[in-house]
Amino acid sequence: MAIADIIQDQAELMVMAIADIIQELVAAQQTGKDVDVNRLKTAVSARYGLRAQPRRVDLIAAAPPPLRNLLLPKLRAKPVRTASGVAVVAVMCKPHRCPHINFTGNICVYCPGGPDSDFEYSTQSYTGYEPTSMRAIRARYDPYLQTRHRVEQLQQLGHSVDKVEFVLMGGTFMALPEDYREFFIRSLHDALSGHTSATVAEAIRYAERSRSRCRSRSRCVGMTIETRPDFCLRPHLSAMLGYGCTRLEIGVQSVYEDVARDTNRGHTVRAVSECFHLAKDAGFKVVAHMMPDLPNVGLERDMDQFFEFFENPAFRPDGMKLYPTLVIRGTGLYELWKSGRYRSYPPSTLVDLVARILALVPPWTRVYRVQRDIPMPLVSSGVEHGNLRELALARMKDLGTECRDIRTREVGIQEIHNKVRPYQVELIRRDYVANGGWETFLSYEDPDQDILVGLLRLRKSSPETFRPELKGGVSVVRELHVYGSVVPVSSRDPSKFQHQVLRNSRFSLGSILIPSLFPKKKSDFYGISLNSAHSL
């Protein structure tokens, strides 16, 4: 038989197999039977003698429109992607040199990537082989194409992309020229709205108008920018407010001055606490990047620094990305490792350390990641497991501790991993002092099952705030979030928490509790606009 005939036969068999899988899934849903999609795909593929199994993308595309919503919960690939209520779209700016090379002479000792590295076409601190990096390279770092391709990919995987949160990666974005930054931000908003704008203000204004008139299927409800403490000063913060940025990811790595000096960070630890203060007073959510296992630290100091990080009011971030140190070729740390002057923690020790760090995380902090996305073959020493968070959580059970960070307790994550739903939801208030201001963390939770459904971060700004609209005892709503899988704005799904009674309960949070807590003035800062956040 000719090769063309074999290919045609396989294609025809694939179509028949997909039809059978769809029929069996529909029958199972109608009878209430639980079906393992992967096992079903394997069985049907074997029945038809297929050389490869049907992809979930193909199954989703083949689902009849009237039955699509019925089948999506079973067919959706990687449901965790939108379990927090938004579709995260990560994009990368063009490769550029680290800004502190100009006054320190070099980059951080552990940092891979960048124009001068072994990974020439990668951005600073990335290798070019991470999923986001590869998507950016395929799009030639064009922000418009990166956005369109990623949104389309998420749609094909069965995710709702009504509410998009951008994450700008690829080094210190605020160190790039202003005209490039404006072009980049403008392109992100235009990619969602379909409009071609001349300025950032026009792009945001048109996106808001399109949203209110239901012309655009996707809209930006949040934006995160990666930066450094020395590029998180008053002018930078004001510019990022103009971009529609709502959250900052700030590279901290260590709270020890000697470690910051020896690893060539190019800033002091005091600069970290100062930029946290400025950012929170301006209304931003603050996420810190931290690196255990840096040179000349050791286990005891590592544990002490994370205790300090969460307990000292000078730090206390809203979120954290935990990146255990990796040894990658081409870095200064690689040379230290080759010469025997640096040794990574053994795998079991690292798992134990991460477990103990997670036990320190307060309930108002979210741990976004526990390790880098860098492929293991590129890592010479460091993390040896791709599921470090899972191993650390298992270790916590052995230690009799638990992780109470926001992500672990989110209702969407709990539904996916533990198949549990909240039963008795209560309003819980927590107050703490951080970065010169008073923080109130309001949340809807099921305390018996420790499930978090929604939250509101309220900050009474310090008198030193530099934003004139926030002076005079103003309280800032820095975040308002209802968790659970994304539900399109134009639809209603009573099984989803984003459109249950808690949707209306947010107004009791904002309209009743806030005036009673801080009766002077209130400013909203939890989305690109007030209306955007109310549609979450």
C-alpha positions, 0 to 999 in steps of 0.5 A: 500500500502506498504511503499516501493511502496509509496516511489517508486511512489513518486520517479517516480512522482518526475522524471515526475514533474522535466521533466515538469518543465524543459519543461515549463522553456525551452518553457518560455525562447524560447518565452521570457516569465518571469517565477517565478521558485518557483511558477512553482515548487509549481504548478507542485508539487501540480499537481503531488501530491508530498510531497516535491518540487524538489530541484534546484540541481535536476533541474540543474542536469536534464537539457539537456546539450544543454539547460543547459546554457540557463536555468542556469540563472533561476535555479542557487541558490543564484546567489549573490554567484558569482555576484562579478566575483569570486566563494568564497570558505571559509575554516577553519583551525583546532581549536586552542587557541587565541595567546594573551592568553599567555600574557593577560591571556584570550580571548576577552570578546565577543569572543565565540568558541575555544577549551576552550569554550562551543563550544569545537569543534569550532574554535576561534570566531565561534560557530561551527553552522555557515555554514562554520563551519559545512562544516569544521567539516564534513570534520574534518577540512581537507583543501583538503576535505573542498575545494573539497566539497565546489567547488562541492556544488557550481557546483551543485547549478549552479555556475561557479567555474573557478575562486576561491577565498579562505577565510581562517577563524577560528582564527589567522592562522598566529599563527599556526605552520609553518609546519601546515600552509604550509600543509594547503595552499598546500592542498588548491592549490592541491585541485583545481589542482589535483596535490600532492605537496611537497611544497607551491611553487610547489603547486602554480607553478603546479597550474599556469602550469595547468591553462596555459595548461587548465588542471584544471577547477578551479584556485585560483585567490585570497586568504584572510587570517584572522589575528590580528594586532600583527600577521601582521608584516613583517615576517607574511606579507612576509610569506603570500605573499609566500602563494599567499595571496592577501587580509587580514582581520584584527580584529580591532573592535574599534579605542579607546584605552580604549575599546581595553584595556577593551575588552582584545584585546591584542594589541593597536590601534597604532598597527592597523594603523602600520599594515595597513601601512605595509600591503598596502605597501606590496601590500595587500588589507586590510579589517577591522573587526569593532564592534559597540555596544561594552561595555562602548562606546555608540551611540555618540562615536560609530558614532565618531569612524566610522567617524574617521575610514574612514576620518583618513589617519591612517586607511582608509581600502579597505573594512570592515566587520561590526559585531554588538556586540553579547552576546553569552553564555560562554563569558565574555560579557555574564556575564556582560550582566547577571549581568546588566552591559552591555545592547545591543542597542534596535533593532531600534537603531541598525538599525539606527546606521548601516544606519548612518555608511553605509552613511559614507562609501567612494566609494572606500571601500567595505562593505563585511558583516553587521552581523555575520553568528551565528544562532539567537538561540545562541544569548542571546542579540544583533542583532535580525534580520537576514536581518540587511543590508536590514533594514539599507538600507531601513532606509537610504531611510527614512533618505535621504542618500545612501550607495555608497560602492563598493558592493552596486554599483557592476553591478552584484548585481544591475542586481540581486536586481534592474534589471538594467544594465549600459548604459553609462560607464565612467572612473572615477579617485579618489585620496586619502592619506592613511597609508603613501602612495598615493592611486589612485582608477580608476573605470569604472562606470555608474555615472547616475545610480551609477553602478560600472563595474570594478576597479583598486587600485594603490598605490604609496608605502611609502619610509618605505616599507620593501619589497626590490622589492617595494622600489624606488618609485614603484607603486603597483596595489593592485587590478584589478577587473571586476564585474558581474557573473563569466564566465568560462575562456574558454568561451565567453558570450557577455551578461556578463561584464567580457567578454565585451569590458571592458575586453580589457579596463583593458589594457588601465588602466594598460598600458596607465594610470598607466605609465602616473600617476607614470612613474618610476616603477610598480608592479602587485599584484592583483592575484596569478599571473599577468596572473591569474588576466588578465583572470578575 
